[in-house]
Amino acid sequence: MALPKFMIADDPVTDPDNEYIFHTERPRFFAKRVEEDEEVAYIDIVEEIDNVEEYFHGEPEKKQELLDELEEWYYAYMEWLEEDDDDDEE
C-alpha cells in the first residue's frame, strides 16, 4: 500500500501549538505553516529527512512547485476541517 503524498502530523501533548505536514515521497521532509504576522503566512520546510536542495539539483523552481502543491493541499485540508466542524455542530 502506498502512503498518501502528504500527511498531517501533530503532537498535542508536547507541542500543541504546531501542526506539521509530512511529505512522504522523496525528498521526504516536514513542513509547517509559518505566520510572520497577522497578514503574512507561508508553508516552509522545518525538518529534512532527505536533502531537499540536493534532490532538486539546483532547480529551485521544482522545489517551489512542490511547496506550492503542498500549500494547496494544506489549505484544502483546512477547509475540510472547517466543513467537518460545521457538520458536527448541526
C-alpha positions in Angstrom: 0.0 0.0 0.0 1.3 3.4 -0.9 1.2 6.2 1.6 -0.6 9.5 0.7 1.8 12.1 -0.6 1.1 14.5 2.2 0.1 13.7 5.8 -0.7 15.8 8.9 1.5 15.1 12.0 1.0 16.7 15.4 1.9 16.2 19.0 -0.8 17.7 21.1 1.0 16.7 24.4 4.5 18.2 24.0 3.9 20.6 21.0 0.3 21.6 21.0 0.7 24.8 19.1 2.2 23.3 15.9 0.8 21.1 13.2 3.2 19.6 10.6 2.8 18.4 7.1 4.9 15.3 6.3 5.9 14.8 2.6 6.2 11.0 2.4 7.8 10.8 -1.1 11.4 11.8 -1.9 12.6 14.2 -0.9 10.9 13.5 2.5 10.5 16.3 4.9 8.3 18.0 7.5 6.9 21.4 6.8 4.6 23.7 8.7 2.6 26.9 8.2 4.8 29.8 9.4 3.0 33.0 10.5 5.2 36.1 10.4 2.4 38.3 11.5 -1.4 38.5 11.1 -1.2 39.1 7.4 1.9 37.1 6.2 1.9 33.3 6.4 3.5 30.6 4.3 4.4 27.0 4.2 8.1 26.2 4.9 10.3 23.1 5.4 11.3 22.8 9.1 13.0 19.4 9.1 14.5 17.4 6.2 14.8 13.6 6.2 16.3 13.7 2.7 18.5 16.6 1.5 15.9 18.7 -0.4 18.4 21.0 -2.2 20.5 18.1 -3.3 17.4 16.3 -4.6 16.4 19.2 -6.8 19.9 19.6 -8.2 19.9 23.4 -8.2 16.4 23.6 -9.7 14.7 25.9 -7.1 11.6 26.2 -9.3 10.8 22.5 -8.9 11.2 22.8 -5.1 8.8 25.8 -5.2 6.3 23.8 -7.3 6.3 21.1 -4.6 5.8 23.7 -1.8 3.0 25.3 -3.8 1.3 21.9 -4.2 1.8 21.2 -0.5 0.3 24.6 0.4 -2.7 24.0 -1.9 -3.2 20.6 -0.2 -2.9 22.1 3.3 -5.5 24.8 2.7 -7.8 22.2 1.2 -7.3 20.1 4.3 -8.1 23.2 6.5 -11.3 23.8 4.5 -12.3 20.2 5.0 -11.7 20.5 8.8 -14.0 23.6 8.9 -16.7 21.8 7.0 -16.3 18.8 9.3 -16.7 21.1 12.3 -19.8 22.7 10.8 -21.3 19.2 10.3 -20.6 18.3 13.9 -22.4 21.4 15.1 -25.6 20.5 13.3 
